[in-house]
Amino acid sequence: MAVTSAKVAATRGGEVERLGRLIEQVLARHDEREDPSLTWGAMYDAGLAWVDFPEGRGGLGLSPDLQELIDRRFVEAGVPSNIARNMMGVGMAAPTLIAFGTDEQQQQHLRRIFTCEDIWCQMFSEPGAGSDIASLSTRAVRDGDEWVVNGQKVWTTIAHVADKGLLLARSDPDVPKHQGLTYFWIDMHSPGVEVRPLRQLTGEAEFNEVYLTDVRVPDSGRIGEVGQGWAVAIATLMNERTMLGRLADPSRSGNLIDHVLDLWVDKDDKDPLLRDRVVQVWIEDEIIRLLMMRAESLRKQGTPGPESSLGKVAVSPHHQRLFGLCMDLLGPEAMLISDYEMRRPATVSPAILGEADTSDTQKAFLTAVGATIGGGTTEIAKNVIGERVLGLPKEPSVDRDLPWSQVPRN
């Protein structure tokens, strides 16, 4: 056993040393004055984009928990994170393509995703299909080597700047709802794609509704087999929850807890109860960071386990408590919002995830209100934990085995 442990330690040490050399090679060419996409491209070529991906696909085939070491080193060197600029691409589309995409799709998309040359969005939710995504009604009808798509999607983050989109559509209405779905990637600039803004509590509109009218998608845009869209979608959703949890990691999110500490120091309030709240938020932040390290290490080929739902359940209320504490620390100033102008931001939640000079505490507080809804509600995440972690019975579902076309809808 001791010999085996020594071999493991030696292998691990060699991997870390190799990563260190690759990181320094990339940083030697990094120039803060240049477009960061050049550095992101060099990271991809060196296998440092998603270290657990195969070589030639942005990775080195190593353990995913080594990614944190890589990310932290680049953040320390001043390389901007690409997660806020292309969250759905980096955190969701890429792992989905690795798990279910063809070699051609991986070759076509992965590097452009990481360099943010192509921004991605995700089109699952519909006006009549939110928590129950499998009941969606957007149709994809086969027409030779193409599919014709018609329907409406809603709450589509950053669709107004997206170049590509992940799309789940119903290809067979005459089988039960989970069995008749097919998964695609589509060009958001295709004829028939219309994006309309949804204004939020902050006055901005990073969410959208997307209308799809006779949109033609080549069969080469299909990800996975016909009728197997639900399995692909589950992988995407689990990666989404993992990604949302990872945003609590200071190396990814700009270290939100530092913002709390700065406000507390500026307030110069010696109240022990206030100090206790600050310490409690810091403890929560560290626990979530460690939890998401574990979830990341268990992620294999785009199909994480239910640990990602644990992270989502923890992160969403944590952000609400964190920014609630920030508002209390601001005192009367918390009642003053910077503005209520209608904007369509180019990145996800800039008030929360932006750099220090672009963050906005009041708008971050308002944005965090929806954190327990976006990316899957807290209630759904708790169901996942109950069923897959605790082994509890599934929620009753009277329409699970009925053909979708026979299920009553409003």
N, C-alpha and C positions, 0 to 999 in steps of 0.2 A: 504493500500500500504506500509506503514511504517513497519507494522508487517511482511509482506511478505519479504521486503528488509532485515529486521533483521534476518529472518530465513535463507535467502540465504547467508548472511554474516557469520552467525554462522556455517552453513554447510560447506562453503568454508574454514573457519578457521579450522574446524575439519579435513577436508581433508588435508590441508597443514601441520597440526600438525602430522597427521598419516604418511604422506610422510616423514616428518623430522625424525620420529622414524625409519622408514624402511631404510632410507638412512644411518643413523648412525649405524644401525645394520650391513649393508653391509660393510661400511667403517671400522668397527671394525675388520673385518676379512681380509681387503685388505692389501696386502704386495707388495710394489713397485718392490721387487726383483723377484716376481713370475710372471708367465705367466698371462697377463691381462685377458685371457679368463676365468680364475677362477672367477675374479670379475664380468665379464660380465655375467657369468652363475648365480652368486648370485643375480645380478640385475634382471635377467629374472625371477628367482624363487620368488623374492620378489614383482614382478609385476611392476618393474621400467623400463623395456625395452621399451615398448610402453604403456604408462599409460592408454590410452583410449581403448586398447584391452581388451577382457574379462579376468576375473580371470582364471588362469591356462594356459593362452596363452601369458604370458609375460606382462599382464596388470592388471588394477584394475577397469576397467570400468568407469574411471573418465574423466574429460574434457581434451582434448588434449593440451590445452594451459598450463597445469601444467607440461608438459614435459620439458619446458625450465627451470623451477625451478630445476628439477631433474638433467638435463644435466649440468647446471652451477655448481651445488654443487659438482658433481663428477669431473668435470674439475678442480675446485679449489682444490680438494683433490689430484690431480695428477693422476687420472685414465685416461688412454688414450681413445680417442674416437675410436669407431669401424667403423665409417662411411666411412673413406677413405680406410680402409682395405676391407670392404665388402659393398660398396655403393649400388650396385644393389640388394643385399640381404636385407640389413637393410631398405633401403629407398623405394624399389620397390616391391621385391618379397613378403616380409612380409605383407604389406597392401593388396596386391592382394590376397594372400592366405586367409587372414581374411575375405575379401569381397566375394570371390568366391570359395575358396578351401573347401574340405571335412574335417570333423573332423580328419580323418586319416592323411591327408596331413598336416594339422596344427600341429598335434601332432608329426609328423615325422620331420618337417622342422624348425619350428619357433625357438626353442631353439638353434639348431645348426647354424641357421643363425646369431643369436645375438652373440653367442660365437665365431663366425668366424671359427667354425670347418668345415663348408661348405661355400666356396666362390661361389657366384652366378654371372652370366652374363646375358645379355639380347640380344636376337637374333630376331630383327624385321627388320632392314634395309637390303636391297638387292641392288645389282648393278643397277637394274631397278626399284627400289621402295624405294625412300628416303623420301621426304616430303609426297608423296602419298603412305603411307604404305599399304593401303588397296589393292593396285594393285599388291602385292607381288605374286611370282610364286612358292615358295617352296611348294611341295605337300606332303600331309599326306594321305595315302590310308589305309583304314581299312582292316585288315587281322585277322579275328577272334577276340581275346582279345587283339590284338596289332595293332599298326599303323606303317606303313613303310614310312619313311620320306626321301625325296630326294630334294636337293636344295643347295643354297649358300647364306650365310649371310655376311654382311660387316660392318666395323666400330664397331666391337664387343669389347667393353672395357674389358680388363683383362681376356679375354677368355682363355689365355694361362695358367692361374693359377686357373681357375674356376672348381669347382666340379659339379655344377648344372647350368642349363640354362633355362631361360624363352623363349619359342619358340612360334611364331605365324606362322601358316602354312595354306595352302589352302586345305580344305577337300572336297569342292564341287565346281568344275569349271563351273558348268552349271547354277549358280544363280548369281545375281549381286555381285560385288566384296566385298561389306561389309558383305554380308550374308553367304558367303561360307568359312568363316575362323573358325578355331578351335585352342584353346590355350592349350599348354602343358608345363610341366616341364620335362627336360631330363637330364640324367646322361651324363656329358661331357666326361666321360671316356668310353662311349659305343663304340663298334666296328662301324666303319664308320664315326666317327667324326674326322675331320682333321682341325687343327688350324694353320694358317699361319700368320706371323707378317706383319703389315703395318708400315713402318718407317715414323716418323713424322719430322717436321721442327726442332725439338730439337735433332734429331739423335736417339731418343728412339722409342720404339714401344709398347705403352700400348694398341693400337688398333690392331684388327686382322680381317682377313676374315676367315669364318668357312665354310667348305665343309661338307655336310651331304649326305652320300651315303648309301642307304638301311639301315638307322638307325632304329632299332626296338624300339618302345616306347610302354610300356604297357598302356592299357586304363586307368589304375589307375593313370597314369601320366597326364591325361587330367584335366584341370582346367576350370570349367564351362561346359555348355552343348555343344554338337556338333553343329557347325554352329553359336555359340554365341561368337566366339573369339573376334569379334570387340569390344563388350561391355567390355570384360575383358581387352583388350589391351588399351582402352581409360582410364580405371581406372589406369592401370600401367603408362601410359604416363603422366596423370595428377599428379600422385605421383612423377614421375621423375622430373617434373617441380617444384613441391613443394620442393623436396629434393635439387635440384640445387639452388633454392632460399635460402633455409635454410643454405647452406654453407657459406652465407654471415654473418651468426650469429657468433660472436667471440667464443662462447662456442663450436662451431662445427668445425670451420676452422682454429683455431690457431691465430685468431685476425690479419687479414691482415693489418688493419688500423694502428696497432701498428708498423708494419714494415715501413710504410710510415713515421710515426712520428719519429722513430729512425733515419731513413736516413736524414730527415729534420734537426733534432738536430745535427747530425754528420756534416752536410754540413755547419751549422752555417751561413746561408745566411739570411740577414735581409730584402731581397727584399720583399716589401709588395705584389707584384703580385704573387710571389711564395707562400707566406703565404696564400693568398686568395685561390690558387689552393688546398693547403693542407686542409684548412678548408672546402672547397666545397666537397672534396672527403669524409671527415669525416661526413659531413651532409648527403650525399648520402648514406653512409654506415648505418647510424642510421635510416634513413627513410626506407631502405630496410629491416633492422632488424624488425622494427615495422610492416611493411607490411606483412612479412612472419609469424610473430606472429598471425596476423589476419587470414591469409590463413590456418595456422595450426589449429586454433581454429574452423574453419569451415569444417575441414576435418572430414568426417564421414564414418567409415567402408571402407576405401580405395577408396572413390570416392570424391575427393576434387572438389571444384568449379573452375571457371575460374580465381579466384584470383591467383592461382599458375602460370598461364601464365603471369599475371602482374609481378610477381616476376621474372620469367625467362627473360622477356623483360628488367627489370631493372638491374638484376645482371650481365648479360653478358657484356653489354657495360660498366658497372661500373668497372668490373674487368679489362677491356681493358684500361680505363682511369686511374685506380689506378696503374697498372704496367707501363703504359706510364709515369706517374708522377715519379715513382720509377727510371725509366731509366734516366729521366732528372736530378733527384737528384744525381744519380751516376756520371753524367758528362762523361768524356772520358772512364771511367772504364766500362760504359755500353756496349762498343763495344767489350769487351772481354768475350767470352763465356767460361765456365769452360772446356768443352770438347764436342766432337761430337761422342762419342762412341755409338755403337749400343747396347742398353740395353732393356730388357723387364721387366719393373718395376712390382713389386708385388702389388702395391697399385695405386689408381687413382690419377693422376696429383701430384706426390710427390713434384714437384717444387713449386706448389701453396698451396697444402693442407697438406704438410708434417710439421714436427716439425721445430722449428727455425734453428736447426743445419743441416737440410737436405734441406731447401728451397734454391732456386736458382733464383735470381731476373731475370737474363737474360732469362733463360729457362721458367720462369713463364710468362714473357712478350710474348715470342713466343707461349706458350701454349694458352694464353688468346686470341690470334688472332682467334682461332677456336671456341671461346666460343659462338659466335652468330650463330654457325651452329650445334654444338653438343647438344643433348637433344631436338632436334626440332629447326628449324631455327627461327630467330626472326620474319621473315615474316609470318610464319605459326602461331606463338604465337599471332601476331597482328591480324591475321584473327580470331582466337578464341575469342580474346577480342572484336573485332568488331561485331561478330555474337552473342556471348553469353552474353556479358556485355552491349553493346550499341544497340543490337537488329537490326543490319544492315542485309541486305539480304545476303544469302550464295553466295559464289563464284560460277560462272557457272560451271557445270559439265555435259558434254554430255554423259559420260559413267556410270553415277550413277545407272541407271535402266537397263543397258544392262547386259546380262550374261557375266561373266568374260571371258569365252572362245571365245566370239565374239568381244572382244575389241582388236583393232589392237595394236601390240607391236613390238618394234624393236628387 
